[in-house]
Amino acid sequence: MTLKDKTPEPDATQDVDARLYQAIFDGVLNHRLTPGTKLPEPELCQLFGVGRAVVRRVLERLAYEGIVALRPNKGAVIAEPTPEETREIFEARRSLERVLVELAVQRASAHDIEALRRQLADEHEAMHRFDQPSWARLASDFHLRIAGLAGNSILQRYLSELVSRCSLIVGVYEPPGNAPCEHDEHAAIVDCIEARDAPGAIRRMEAHLRELEERIETSRMQGEKSLGQLLGMVQP
């Protein structure tokens, strides 16, 4: 067997990286991985069937995005935002989402607005069956869907990072049982997009994000679960 035979194809390598990255990213977004959760390299290698080089590469990428903290000689953990970082992240998110919702008003089609309405219906259904993980995921997805309608992939990527970091903050500071976003506030934003009311949409989004920031007030302790359970790969 030649060296070429032993070397993974670029697409295969990227697929392995993406699978591990997405599992951790989604774990944060869905509040399964809360701030301070340890991410031991040997356990990640075993869970995903990959080598340490892959794990370290993905953890370094997540650390660059502010989602993971790499501690010398202690390993990686899900990052724990400070109050100052919280203020800066929400300040950046408000500025970014003002631009994104304005672009969405200009570019969203009737079909896009119908999809937003279906998203709202899914949120409402999850809220009334008290499905907190789905509720949290749909609330975050709403903002990312609007970013997609803005038609700017660079701004969309920036928002994706900020939404994930906000999920960390909610995991630390917001009391349990609350939704990351209020359903009625989302509905009001969609009404403005449908009416092509850019100033109204910007005003609603600004108020919505400020309300979210104001609800963040206390820390939440993490339960005792294995990493596999927190990533949704192993049943409790």
Summary of the structure (lengths in Angstrom):
residues: 236
radius of gyration: 19.1
end to end distance: 42.1
largest distance: 64.3
contacts: 710
relative contact order: 0.15
helix: 69%
strand: 4%
